[in-house]
Amino acid sequence: MKKKLIKGGLIVNENKILKKDILINGERIEQISNEILNPNGKYDLIDANDKYIIPGLIDDQVHFRDPGLNHKGDILTESKAAVAGGITSYIEMPNTIPQTTSIDNLNRKFDIASEKSWANYSFMFGGTNDNFDEIKKLDKNSVAGLKIFLGSSTGNMLIDNHRILRKIFLNTDLLISAHCEDESTIKKNLNKYMSIYDDDIPVKFHPKIRSSEACYISSSNAIKLAQETNARLHVFHISTSIELGLFKNDIPLTEKKITSEACIHHLWFSDSDYEKLGSRIKWNPAIKSKKDQDAIWEAINNDKIDIIATDHAPHLLTEKNQNYLLSPSGGPLVQHGLLALLTCYTKGKITLEKIVEKTCHNPAILFEIKERGYLRENYFADLVILDLNKSTTVSKKNLLYKCGWSPFEGTKFKAKIHSTWVNGKCAYQNGSLVERPNVKKLKFNR
């Protein structure tokens, strides 16, 4: 197999943008240099002039629904959509059927991914009120981390036993990622709106029911527990301005014990969009005000928030279109998250360097992922070539999600993903999937 030479691209990597050539040998980057010659066509040439090259994205929070919820999505369909969106590695969540709360079920998911995935993969192991013995058996190099639900969501994996929660925090070296919403506050708010609307609550009240107060109470309590137990805590999908005071930006990421993530939907949509999009933008935690959104953007740029992810969580439209109480929370995002961020770049909300830091470098640092997340010699050749002179319009006919819809339908993004490369192989190019790459289980430097 001939080596591949990507010439003339602007590499966005490690807080710099430089014109460099990249030579790929098999699955890895062999050389990055100002100019690499190609005498007598020795290498397969990929022309990247006028284009940007970034590391493949590492999405630290996706729900691909395999196994047991395959009518919504599965590892095959959703990883294809992820690759089309520039995601070359993902960490998938445990609230499937059966739940990933036993080592046997974890191994089953690894087997499925090895056979079906188009992107590199790892999984979160779910913590519950009654699986502490399974958590103790985990090899810290076998999974990305632990996921705990401190607020109910799809799959009903809520941990409400504080004694067990403290025991988990005290007895694991793994990073603990948490969904933080206070259940008692949510129930109180829900009862208030049910007393007014019965079971016909307008979806616009979702951010009032799953309120900023509910988020803050839960995340602040989780952080307090992590500090008391010296655990490593990562707070998923920050949605409120009030929570941002809980996080620091005055120390390097490698030294942080408490970290946080923002998601695409909280950066793009606000509560003013409920009138048009309704339950299509119903997520947990809820999409909130423009003020909250602006604060989250500021926290990304000043490094209080460490990672940007998708929280891709597909449901069928027939499920989403039910009344508020029955409509599940979540939506499909992996195919369009990067395009949304690039469009935000054109609007001056974020730099290209910061996009790469939050979606590529920092997930690799935080989860201690080996040889990915950067464009470096001897690292795996996971990369994305971007054309910022072209646009992408989202329509049903170009969706790859199994659920068949997107909250972005009709949106014209001011960028195009030219190609996505996974372990040295072009998996997606010019709007089409090319060939399934030789994907791998993520390895960790632990």
N, C-alpha and C positions, 0 to 999 in steps of 0.2 A: 504494500500500500504506500503510495507516494505521500510525502509530507505536504502539508498545506500551508501556504504563505498568504497571510492577510496583509495587504499593502495599503499604506496611505491613510489609514484611519486615525482619528483623534481619540486617543485612549483616555478614558476618565477613570482614574484609579489613584487611591491613596492621596486624595485632596489635590490632585494635579490633573491638568488636561494637556497632553503632549502628543504630537504626531509621531507615531511609532509603527513599525512593522512587527507582526507576530508570526512566528514559525511554530506550527503544530506538528508534533511527531507522535502518531498514534493517539493516545488518550490525553496527552499532556502538552503543555507549552514548553517547547525546547528553548526558544530564544525570543527576547523582546529587544529590539534595537532601533536606532534612528533609521537605518536602511539595511535591509537584507536582500542581497542580490539573488536573482533567479536565472543562473546561466543555462541556456539551452532548454528552458522550460523544465528544469529539474523538479520543481515543485508545482503542485496544483495551485493556481493563482486565484485569489479572491480579492477583487477590487473594492476597497473601502474608502476611496477618495470621497470627500465631502460628507462622510458619515462618522458617527461616533461609535466607539466600542466600549462596552462596560462589562464587568463580570456578570455571570448569570446570577439572577436574584435567588436569595434563600428566603422562602416564605415560612415564617415560624408558626403560623396558625392557619391551617386549612381543615375543612371537614369534607372528605371525599366519599363518605357514606358507606364504604366497603368495610365489612360485610353487613348484610341485613337490611340496609336501606337503599338498595341498588336502584329502585325506581326513581330516586332523586338524582343519583350520580354514582359513579364508581371510580375506582383508581385508574382504569383505562381512560374513560372519557374525560375526567377532570384533570388528569396529568397531561393529556394532549392539549387541553385548553390552557393549562399552566405554561407549557412550553411555547405555545403560540403567544403567550403574554410575557415571555422573557424570563420565566421562572425555571431554573434548572435543578433546584433542590427544594424539598418541602418537608415540613414536620406536620404530621396529621394527628388529629385529636381523637380521644378515646370514646366519645359518646356515640358508638355504633351499636349494632345488635348482632352478636353479643357485645357488651362493653369491653373495652381493653383494660380490664381490671384483674386479669390473671395472666400468668406467663404463657400458658397454653394459647390464650386468645391473642396475645401479643405476637407469638410466633406464627400464628395463622395469618395475621396481617402482613408480616414480613414475607411469607410465602406468596401471598396474593400479589404484593408489590413487585417481587422479583419476577413474576410471570407477566405482569400487565403494565407496569408503570413506564411512562415515557420520560420521567425525570428521576433524579436521585432522591432518596427517601429515608425518613426515619419517622418514629412515632412517639407520642406522649403516652405514658402509662397513667391510667386514671386512679386517683385516690378516692376511696369511699369511706363510709362509716365502719365497714367491716372487712377490709382487705389488707390490713396492716401487715399480716404475715407474708402476703405476696410481695408487698413493697420491700420488705426486708430481704427477700431472696433475689432482688433485681441486681444484675451486673450493671454498674454505672456506665460501662462502655457499650451497653446493648441498646440503650434508648436515649432520646434527646433530653428527656426530663420527666417530671411529674406534672400532671394537670389536675387541679382541684377546682371544683365549682363551689363558690361561696354565695352563689345566687342560682336559683333554679333556671334551667334552660333546656334545650332539646336533649332528651335522654334521661332527665331526672337523676343526675348524679350529685345532687346537693349534699355537701358535708355539713351537718348541723350539730355534730357531737364535738364540743370544744375540747374534751379530753383527748379524743382520737386525733383531732387536728394538731394539738400541741405535740402529741406523741410523734406524728409524722414529721413535723418541723424539727423536732429534736433528733430524729434518727435517720436522716438521709443526707448524703453528700450531693444528691442531684439537685439541679435547679428546679424550683417549684414555681410553676406558672399558674396564675390564679385568675379566675373570672370573679370579679368583686361587685356584688350588689346585695344589699341587706334585705333578707327575705321578709322580715317583720314589717319594714317600712313599705315594701312593695305591696304586701297584703293589705295594709292599712289604706294605702292610696287606692288600690283596686276596689276595695269595699266602698270607698267614698264614691267612685264613679259608677259602680254598679247600682248604688242607691239612687243615682240620678237617671242612668240610662238602661238599667237592667242588663241584659246581655247584648245590647246594641251600642256599645261604646264606640264613638268615633276614634279612628286610629291616631288622629292628631293629639290625643291625650296620652299616647304611649310615653312620651318623655316626662309627663307629669306623674304617671303611675310608676314607671321605673326611673325615678327622679335622680337629680344631682345629689340630693341628700342620701338616697339609698346607696349610690356609688361611693360617696365619701365615707360614710359610716363603715362600709365593708372594707374598702381599701385601706383606710387608716388603721382599722383593727388588725388587718392582715400584716401590715407593715410593723405595727407594734409587736405582734407575735414573732415576726421574723427577727426583729431587733433583740427581743428577749432570749430567743433560742439560737441566735447567730446563724440562722438559715439564709440560703440564697433565694430571694423572692423576685419574681418577674410578674408585674401586673399587666395583664392583657387589656387591650382595647380601651384606653383612657378616653372618656367622652365628655368630661366636664372641666371647666376652668378651676373649680375649687380644689380638685385633686392635685393639681400641679404643684402646690406648695409642699406636697409630701415628698418630692423628689429633688435630687441635688444635681448640679452641673459643675461643681468645683473640683471634682476628682476624675481621673481617667476611667473609662468604662471597665478596664481590667481590674480596677480596685473597688468598683461599686458592688455592694451587697444587695441593694434594692434598685431594680431597674423597671423600665416601663415601655409600653408599645402603643402606637397609634395605628388606626386602621383607615383604609382608603375611604370608606363610606362616611366616616366622621369628618374627613378632610374635604369631601366634595359636596355632600348634601347637608342641609340644615332643616330645622323644623318648618321652615316656609315651604319645603318641598312635599310635605305630607298631603297637601290639598291636591296636588297633581298626581303623585305617585302612590299615595295610600300605603297599603300593606307591602308593596314592593320594596319599600325602604324601612320596613319594620325589622329592627335588629335588637338584640340584647348585648350590651347596654344600648339604650335608645339613642338615635340621632337627636341632638339637642339644638341649642340656639346658635345663631351666627356668632355671638359673643364667645360661646364655648369653642366653636370652630376656630376662630381667630386666635384664641389663647393656645389651642393645641398646636397650631402652626408656629406660633412664637416659641413654644416649648421644644418643638422639633429643631428649630433653627438655633436655639440657645443650649441644646443638648440636655435639657431636663428629660425629654423623651428620647429613648435610645434606638428604637426600631420602628419601621413602618411595615405593616403586613396587610393581608387582605381579610382574614377571617372568612374566607370563601365558605359558604354554607348553603348549598342549593336545596330548594324545595320546588315541587311542581306548582304551577300557577293555580291549579284547582285547589291546592292546599292553601296557598297564600291568599286566594280570593274569598276565603271563608270570613265570617265575622271576626271581630277583634279578638275575642276570647279563644277562638279555635285556630286562627291563623298563626302558623309557626313563624318564629323569628329567624332571620338570616336570608342571604341571597348570594348569587353567583358573582365572583369578582376576579378570579385569577387571570382571565384572558385580557382584562382591561385595566388592572391596577397600575401597571407601569405607564401605560399610555395616559392615564389620568394624571399621574405625577409629572410626566413630561409636559403635558398641557399646562399644569400649574407652574412649571418652570418658565414657560413662555409668557406667563402672566406676572413673573417676578416674585412668586411666593416662595421659591426654593431654588437653590443652585443644582446643577448637575452633580457636582462633587458631593453635595449633601444627600441627594437621592441615593447615590452609590454607597455612601457611608451607612445610611439607615437601612438599606434593603439588601446590601451585599456584605460589607465589611463587618458591621456590628452584629448581625446574626451569627456570623462565623466566630467572632470573639466571644459572644455571650454563651453560646452553646458549645464552644471549644471544638468546632468542626475542623477536621483535618484537611488541609490542602485545597480548600475552596473559599470562595468569597472575595478573592483578589485575582488580578491579572499579574501573575508572578511566574518566573521560570521554574519549571519542575512541578508546578501546581497543575491540577486537572484543567483541561481546556474547556471550561464552562464559560461561555461568553455570549453576548448579545450585540448584534450590529444594528444601529439605529439610524434612521433617516429622518432628520428633523426638518427637511425641506418638503416633506410629503405629509398627507393627512390620512386619517382612518375614520370612516364613518361606521358606526355600529348598527347592524340590522340583523333581523332573525336569520337571514340566509348565510351570514358569516359567523354565527355563533357555534361554538364547539361544545358547549355545556349540554349534558344530557337532559336537563330540565327545560331547555329550549327557550329561555328568556333571559333578559338582562335589564337591570334598572337604568342602564346607559343607552338603551335602544333609541336611535335617532341622534345621538351625540356625535359630533365631529371632533375628534381629537387631533391636535396639531402635531402629530408625529406618526411614524410608521415603524413597526418592527420589521427590519429587512430580513434578519435571520437569527435563529437561536441555535447555539452549539452546545451539546451535552457530551462531556468526555471525548471531545475532539471530533464528534460527528455532527453534521448539520441535520437537525431534526425538524426544522421549520424554516421555510424560505418563501418570501413574496406571497404570503397569504395562504400557503398550503403546507400541510405536514409532508415531510419527505420520507423519513425512514426511522423506525424505532432505534434509538441509540442503545449502547451497552450500558444500561444504568446500574447504579451501585447503591448499596446500603451505606448511609453516611457513617464515617468513622470519626472518632473524637480523640483529642489530645488531653486525656485525663489520667 
